[in-house]
Amino acid sequence: MAVHSIDEDFPFWSPGTQGPFAEWLWQRLGRHSSVGWAIEIEREAQDAGVPAVELFFSLWDEYRAERSQP
């Protein structure tokens, strides 16, 4: 879609940025990372002793809940 200059609501990546989900995650974690949101979630999951996919969906639900509030 970006190739044709069509705006697309995709929170995980957009040309030139890591995307709104990554920006939200950096604020949520209190730090910024150049390795990307997926690696940071894996690191957080390992530290917490939970499966990374479980933590991802928990964070995704939190992100969506915050974004839907006015």
Summary of the structure (lengths in Angstrom):
residues: 70
radius of gyration: 13.2
end to end distance: 27.7
largest distance: 42.6
contacts: 143
relative contact order: 0.12
helix: 60%
strand: 3%
